[in-house]
Amino acid sequence: MHASTVPALVRALTQLRHVLAKGETHARAQGWDPAVLLALRLAPDMFPLTRQVQIATDIAKNGVARLSGTEAPKFDDDESTFDQLADRIDRAIAFIQSVPVSAFEGAETRAITVPTRLRGDLHFAGFEYLFAFVLPNVHFHSSIAYGLLRHAGVPLGKADYLGPVGTAG
């Protein structure tokens, strides 16, 4: 479970950080206030870019904590700049990488409960939690962040989202 969890989440968050950096660089090159990009939404009932990043990092770090039976760090949702979001991503990655492989023993069958605002508690076994909840949610919110920036004209491509691929010997 460690091998299926940690590398995938670190990669997703690393690429999210890369996409955000390109967004900030583009905003500054255009003479735009970067805060304009951070407030972008796809629709009025969707969260803005900043919140998409907060959710992606929360699901990643909380997912690792639940799967490993450890305590996730609490992050205040008070970021208002690209630098603050990058720091949040870095802190999430540091936590994820700090959890030892041994903590994931038995994670595939570990009973996991996720409280939600709208649907009440969701119950999973660890394997289902990772593959049906954590990874899809992290990728959903990361891809929304990518889409928001791409829609704003940031020069992004699929490679920016995926990162380096096909490098295995």
N, C-alpha and C positions, 0 to 999 in steps of 0.2 A: 504493500500500500504506500509506503514511503516513496518508492520509485515511480509510482503512478501519480503521486500527489505533489511532492515538493518540486521536482523539475518542471512540471507543467505549470504550476502556479508562479514560480519564479520567472519562467519565460514569459508568461502572459503579462505579469506586472512589469517586467523589464521593457517589454515592447510598448506597453501603455505609457510608461515614462518617456520612451523615445518619441512616441506620437505626440505627447504633450510638449516636449521640447521643440519639435518641429512647429507646433502650433504657436508657441511663444515667439520663436524666431521669425515666423511669417508675419505675425501681428506687428512686431517691432519694425520689420522691413517695410511694411505697408504704412507705418505711422499710426497704427491703431492702438487704442488703449487695450492691453491684453484682457482686461476685465470684461470686455465685450464678448470675447470668445468664451470665457469661463461661464457666462450667463446664457449661452445658447441652449435652445431646446428644440427638439424635433416637432413637438406639438405642445399646446398649452397645458395639457394634463400629464406631460412627462417631466422628469427631473432635468435640471440643467447639467451642463458638462461637469461642473464641480461635484455635484452630488453623484453623478455616474461613477466618478473616480473613487469617491468615498465608499460607495456601495461595493465596488469591485474589490477594494482593499479589505473591507470588513468581511466580505464573504470568504475571501482567500485566507485571511489570518484566523477567523473564527472556525473555518472549515478544518484547518490544520489542528487547531486546539481541540475541537470536538473529536476528530479522528484519533488524535494521540492521547486524549485524556489529560491535556494540559490546560493551563489558563492563558487565554489570549490577552494581549495588552489592550487597554481601552484607549481609543483615540477620540479626542473631541472633534466634532465636525465643524471646525471653525476656519478651514482653509479658504483664502480669498485670492491667492496668487498662484501662478505656475510653480514658483519655488516651493511654496508650502505644500502643494500637491506632490511634487517630486520628493520632498522630505517624507511625506506620509507613505508614499510607495516604498521608499528606501527602508523605513521603519518596519513596514509589513514584510518586506523581503527578509530583513535581518531576523525577525521573529521566526518566520517560516524556516529559514535555514538553521536556526538555533535548536530546533526540536530534533532530538536524536532519533536515529533509525529505530532503536529499540522501543521507543514510545509508541510506534505504530503496530507493534505486535498485537494481533487479534483485532485490528481495526476494521477488517472487512466484515466482521459480524457484530461489532460494537453497536449497541442500541443508542441511537442518537435522536434527540428531540430538538426541534427548532421552533421556537415561538414566533408567530407571525401576527401582525396587526389585524389582517383581514380574514385569514383562514383558520385562526387558532393554531394549536400545536401540530406540527408535521412530524411524523415518526418514520425513521429509516433504520435500516442496517447500514453499517459503514460503507460497504461497496456501492449500494444504491445511492447513498448520500453523496459520495464523491462524484459518481458518473451521471446521476440524474438531477443533482441539485448544485453542487459546488462548481464543477467545471463549466456546465452550461451557463450558470449565472455570471461567473467571472467573465466568460467570453461574451455574453450578451452585453454587459455594461461596458466592457472594453470596446466592443464593436460600435456601440452607440457613441462613445467618445470619439472614436475614429471617424464615424460618419458625420458627426457634428462639425468636426474640424475640416474634413474633406469638403463638406457642403459650403463651408466658409471660404473655400479657395486655397486651403493649405495644401501644398504639393505633396500629397501622400499617395502611396500605392500599396498593393497587397503585401509587398516585401516589408514595408514599414510595420504592418500589423503582425506578420508572421515571424519576422526576424530571420536570422541565418537558418537555412535548411539544407539538408543533404550533405552535411559535412562529416558524417561518420566514415571511417576508414574503409 
